[in-house]
Every structure is written in structure tokens, then in C-alpha cells.
Amino acid sequence: MASNSNFQPMVEPNQRNTPKTGGKVRTRHRQVAMLLASGLSVQEVERQTRMSASRIYHLLADQNSFVNKEIERIQNETLAANARLLPNLRLKASRLLEKKDGESR
């Protein structure tokens, strides 16, 4: 049975009347996020993407922007990958130290 209610469904404030970012824009924003997450400055990203610095700063100012969410996702993936590699690096380092210690005796 369909409801004849005049009430609008609850929508988060940042989701109201905002079109989905798609196609070239989304790809470009992902590129900006990847470059920023890799540690490049806004000026370096500006040169590589040909997007103005003011536009990049505008994207970063919106805490709910796709760019900020993508930067956070990339950083979380990088941290998780590094955490998986850390035990192997410690093991290699300890083996090298043991080998070096054995050679010095």
C-alpha cells in the first residue's frame, strides 16, 4: 500500500540536491586525491592536473567532498599495506643484524 504522506524522506544535509560526480570530473578528482595523498603540494598538483590552486583548495575545504574521502581511503590502504609489510621488514633486519654480528666474531 503506497503512502500518501507529504513528508520528504530524511536525507543527510550534505546529500541534498547534490548531483553525483561522474565521468571525467570524478576521474580528475581521483587524480587530485592520489597526487595529494602521495605527498605532493597543491602547486605541484596544479601543474600536473592543470586545475587551479583555488579549485584544489576549494575541494579540500569541503570535508564531505569526494577528494577528501578518496585521500582518506588511499591513506588507509597505504597504512594497512605498510602494517602488513612491517613484520617481514623486522625479520629481515634482525637476520641481517645476526649475520653481521656473526661475521664480526
Secondary structure, 3 states (H helix, E strand, C coil): CCCCCCCCCCCCHHHCCCCCCCHHHHHHHHHHHHHHHCCCCHHHHHHHHCCCHHHHHHHHHCCCCHHHHHHHHHHHHHHHHHHHHHHHHHHHHHHHHHHHHHHHC
